Amino acid sequence: MLVNGGIATQQQALAQLDQVDGVMLGRAAYHDPYLLHLLDVTLYGGKVRERADLLRALRPYVEAQLGQGVALKHITRHVLGLFHGRPGGRTFRQVLSEGAHRDGADWALVERAIEATCVPRCAAA
């Protein structure tokens, strides 16, 4: 049996797994994709990674898609919520929303968006 709908946090998802076989996440995963990472680490192990590191791990995929003619906006719209509730999150979304639809938008725009979330200690990897 699965539960679908109304699950918004890691705690809610884990609590449901005590009663059902699976939890379907829709809006929560879209609005805060980092939630998927936290659940993956909790359920299957591994280390919690920084949001910027996770996004940078997508660079080869993003660049391959750009090379095939996919517009950056079609990729970045799925990560707009990655920094939800975090310092710079609004600017992150703004940089991507305003720039990803432009001709020639590439990985450099993603890096600019990541930099918008950084406190002074942040540097590109």
The 8 nearest C-alpha neighbors of each residue, nearest first, counted from 0:
[[1, 20, 19, 21, 2, 18, 22, 3],
 [2, 0, 21, 22, 20, 19, 3, 23],
 [1, 3, 22, 23, 21, 4, 19, 0],
 [4, 2, 23, 22, 1, 24, 5, 6],
 [5, 3, 6, 2, 24, 23, 25, 26],
 [4, 6, 7, 3, 24, 27, 26, 25],
 [7, 5, 4, 11, 12, 8, 24, 27],
 [6, 8, 27, 5, 11, 9, 12, 24],
 [9, 7, 11, 10, 6, 12, 34, 27],
 [8, 10, 12, 11, 13, 38, 34, 7],
 [9, 11, 13, 8, 12, 14, 7, 15],
 [12, 10, 14, 8, 9, 13, 6, 15],
 [11, 13, 9, 15, 14, 10, 6, 22],
 [12, 14, 16, 10, 15, 11, 9, 17],
 [15, 13, 11, 16, 12, 17, 10, 18],
 [14, 16, 12, 17, 13, 18, 19, 11],
 [17, 15, 19, 13, 18, 14, 20, 21],
 [18, 16, 15, 14, 19, 13, 20, 12],
 [17, 19, 16, 15, 20, 14, 0, 21],
 [20, 18, 16, 0, 21, 1, 17, 15],
 [21, 19, 0, 1, 16, 18, 22, 17],
 [22, 20, 1, 19, 16, 2, 23, 0],
 [21, 23, 2, 1, 3, 12, 24, 16],
 [24, 22, 3, 2, 25, 21, 4, 1],
 [25, 23, 28, 27, 22, 26, 6, 3],
 [26, 24, 27, 28, 29, 23, 4, 3],
 [25, 27, 29, 28, 30, 24, 7, 31],
 [26, 28, 7, 30, 29, 25, 31, 24],
 [29, 27, 32, 31, 26, 25, 30, 24],
 [28, 30, 26, 27, 32, 31, 25, 77],
 [29, 31, 80, 27, 28, 26, 32, 83],
 [30, 32, 80, 28, 33, 81, 29, 27],
 [33, 31, 28, 34, 81, 29, 35, 30],
 [34, 32, 36, 35, 31, 81, 37, 50],
 [33, 35, 37, 32, 36, 31, 38, 28],
 [36, 34, 38, 33, 37, 32, 39, 28],
 [35, 37, 39, 33, 34, 38, 40, 32],
 [38, 36, 34, 40, 39, 35, 41, 33],
 [37, 39, 41, 35, 40, 36, 42, 34],
 [38, 40, 36, 42, 37, 41, 43, 35],
 [41, 39, 44, 37, 45, 43, 38, 42],
 [40, 42, 38, 39, 44, 43, 37, 45],
 [43, 41, 39, 40, 38, 44, 37, 13],
 [44, 42, 40, 39, 41, 45, 38, 37],
 [45, 43, 40, 41, 42, 46, 39, 47],
 [44, 46, 40, 47, 43, 41, 39, 48],
 [47, 45, 48, 40, 44, 41, 37, 36],
 [46, 48, 40, 45, 37, 49, 36, 41],
 [49, 47, 46, 50, 52, 53, 36, 51],
 [48, 50, 52, 51, 53, 47, 54, 33],
 [49, 51, 53, 52, 54, 48, 81, 33],
 [50, 52, 54, 53, 49, 55, 113, 48],
 [53, 51, 55, 49, 50, 54, 56, 48],
 [54, 52, 56, 50, 51, 55, 49, 48],
 [53, 55, 51, 56, 57, 52, 50, 58],
 [54, 56, 52, 57, 58, 53, 51, 124],
 [55, 57, 53, 54, 58, 52, 59, 60],
 [58, 56, 55, 60, 54, 59, 61, 53],
 [57, 59, 61, 55, 60, 56, 62, 106],
 [60, 58, 62, 61, 57, 63, 56, 55],
 [61, 59, 63, 57, 58, 62, 64, 56],
 [62, 60, 58, 64, 63, 59, 57, 65],
 [61, 63, 65, 59, 64, 60, 58, 66],
 [64, 62, 66, 60, 61, 65, 59, 67],
 [65, 63, 67, 61, 66, 62, 69, 60],
 [64, 66, 62, 69, 68, 67, 63, 61],
 [65, 67, 63, 64, 68, 62, 69, 61],
 [68, 66, 64, 65, 69, 63, 62, 70],
 [67, 69, 65, 66, 70, 64, 63, 71],
 [70, 68, 65, 64, 67, 71, 73, 66],
 [69, 71, 72, 73, 68, 65, 100, 74],
 [70, 72, 99, 74, 73, 75, 104, 69],
 [73, 71, 99, 100, 75, 74, 70, 76],
 [74, 72, 71, 70, 75, 76, 69, 77],
 [75, 73, 71, 72, 76, 77, 61, 70],
 [74, 76, 72, 77, 78, 73, 71, 79],
 [77, 75, 79, 78, 74, 72, 73, 96],
 [76, 78, 75, 79, 74, 29, 80, 73],
 [79, 77, 81, 75, 80, 76, 32, 74],
 [78, 80, 92, 76, 81, 77, 75, 95],
 [81, 79, 30, 31, 83, 78, 82, 32],
 [80, 82, 78, 32, 31, 83, 79, 33],
 [83, 81, 88, 85, 80, 84, 50, 91],
 [84, 82, 80, 85, 88, 81, 31, 30],
 [83, 85, 82, 88, 86, 89, 87, 80],
 [84, 86, 88, 82, 83, 87, 116, 89],
 [87, 85, 88, 116, 84, 117, 82, 89],
 [86, 88, 116, 90, 115, 89, 91, 85],
 [89, 87, 82, 91, 85, 90, 86, 83],
 [88, 90, 92, 91, 87, 93, 83, 86],
 [89, 91, 93, 87, 92, 88, 94, 115],
 [92, 90, 112, 88, 94, 89, 93, 115],
 [93, 91, 89, 79, 95, 90, 94, 96],
 [92, 94, 90, 96, 91, 95, 97, 89],
 [95, 93, 91, 97, 112, 92, 96, 98],
 [96, 94, 98, 99, 92, 93, 97, 112],
 [97, 95, 93, 94, 98, 92, 99, 100],
 [98, 96, 94, 95, 93, 99, 100, 101],
 [99, 97, 95, 100, 101, 96, 94, 104],
 [98, 100, 72, 95, 71, 104, 101, 96],
 [99, 101, 72, 98, 102, 71, 104, 97],
 [102, 100, 99, 98, 104, 103, 97, 72],
 [101, 103, 104, 100, 70, 99, 98, 105],
 [102, 104, 105, 101, 70, 71, 99, 100],
 [105, 103, 99, 102, 101, 71, 108, 98],
 [104, 106, 107, 108, 103, 71, 109, 65],
 [105, 107, 109, 108, 110, 62, 58, 104],
 [106, 108, 110, 109, 105, 111, 104, 112],
 [107, 109, 111, 106, 110, 105, 112, 104],
 [110, 108, 112, 106, 111, 107, 113, 95],
 [109, 111, 113, 107, 112, 108, 114, 106],
 [112, 110, 108, 114, 109, 113, 107, 115],
 [111, 113, 91, 109, 115, 110, 114, 94],
 [114, 112, 110, 115, 111, 116, 109, 51],
 [113, 115, 111, 117, 116, 112, 110, 121],
 [114, 116, 112, 113, 87, 117, 91, 90],
 [117, 115, 87, 114, 113, 86, 88, 91],
 [118, 116, 121, 114, 115, 119, 113, 87],
 [117, 119, 120, 121, 116, 86, 115, 114],
 [120, 118, 121, 117, 122, 114, 116, 115],
 [119, 121, 118, 122, 117, 123, 114, 116],
 [122, 120, 117, 119, 118, 123, 114, 116],
 [121, 123, 124, 120, 114, 117, 119, 118],
 [124, 122, 121, 110, 114, 113, 51, 55],
 [123, 122, 55, 52, 51, 121, 110, 56]]
